[in-house]
Amino acid sequence: MPAPFRPRKRLGQHFLVDPNVARKIVEALQASPEQPVVEIGPGTGALTGLLLERYPRLTALEIDPRAIATLQTRWPALDVRHADVLTVNWAELAAEKGEKLHVIGNLPYYITSPILFALLDARDVLAEAVLMMQREVAERLVASPGSKTYGILSVIAQLWATPALLFPVSRHVFRPRPRVESAVVRLTFAQPLPDVDPTLLRQVIRTAFNQRRKTLRNSLRRLLPPGQTLPAPWSQARAEMLTPADYVALTRWLQRSSPPFSPKGLPSPISDPLKRQPQSHAATPCSPAETEASDPPLSE
Ligand SMILES: C[S@@+](CC[C@H](N)C(=O)[O-])C[C@H]1O[C@@H](n2cnc3c(N)ncnc32)[C@H](O)[C@@H]1O
């Protein structure tokens, strides 16, 4: 069905036109019918109709009033809210629904990374998220240590959730066609990690990857108390060699060394990242500074 209005590229409006792909995405959601589902960016409703058939407690969040008018005409009873997904208060929405939320959406690709970080931040009130995104970002979410695509997003996503790359989607099933290929990912949100300050953990990961060419001994220097140095297995490693679990262990060690972050300070055994087998891209040069909003240009 052609969009009843001119798609706006600046809003990432590439509408899905293949009903089989739409069905596959909706079927990837593991929510049961009585659970609350939130759709990000319903657009003209490629997923919305299918979702409503299964999930009567659906809420849709859309920024474009023209899309909202279309949705209200097609499904007058739909709970569609005019909202910028980046400013949504997920905790309030979950409180309103009375339980953890299941999120779904074909994401607007110009803000994929900020949406992912916002959802990961809201992990305590979310159960799962099934999201279509550019394939390159999907691959980053599931990347392993030592690989070219392993970065801040990989580590944080793998700590706060279990990401699974479900299936690829061709750029030919959208109108207008995006320039990049897509993929669908499911994030199953994890329980909080015990005995680790999440703010410090994020700061450690970010600081290490922002200078990924340097050894951790140098890149993390400013996080250490004066006179303190990193122990041997970590000090010579680079950011991309550490697993998500290593970052947790490293942060716990820092908490013990820096009193402000040291409420409990439990010891944690670590493996030696220098002895780990690097993967095929282990020696890749530094990519341009990885930032949370670094999504590539997308439209044709
Ligand atoms: C890739 S389209 C997907 C549309 C529809 N779900 C589909 O599959 O055809 C992305 C949708 O997100 C909406 N959108 C863009 N920026 C948004 C934002 N900040 N908050 C909420 N929705 C947004 C766009 O208007 C568009 O409807």
The ligand as a Gaussian input file, in Angstrom:
#p B3LYP/6-31G(d) Opt

LIG

0 1
 C       11.272000       2.956000       9.235000
 S        9.770000       3.797000       9.539000
 C        8.769000       2.422000       9.994000
 C        7.306000       2.645000       9.732000
 C        6.430000       1.399000       9.874000
 N        6.546000       0.817000      11.188000
 C        6.775000       0.380000       8.818000
 O        7.343000      -0.664000       9.191000
 O        6.487000       0.607000       7.659000
 C       10.126000       4.660000      11.040000
 C        8.943000       5.349000      11.696000
 O        9.416000       6.012000      12.889000
 C        8.834000       7.311000      12.965000
 N        9.752000       8.160000      13.748000
 C       10.842000       8.830000      13.319000
 N       11.435000       9.487000      14.324000
 C       10.717000       9.216000      15.440000
 C       10.835000       9.596000      16.798000
 N       11.836000      10.378000      17.219000
 N        9.891000       9.157000      17.672000
 C        8.865000       8.359000      17.263000
 N        8.721000       7.944000      15.982000
 C        9.628000       8.367000      15.081000
 C        8.701000       7.741000      11.525000
 O        7.771000       8.795000      11.379000
 C        8.286000       6.427000      10.863000
 O        6.886000       6.288000      10.925000

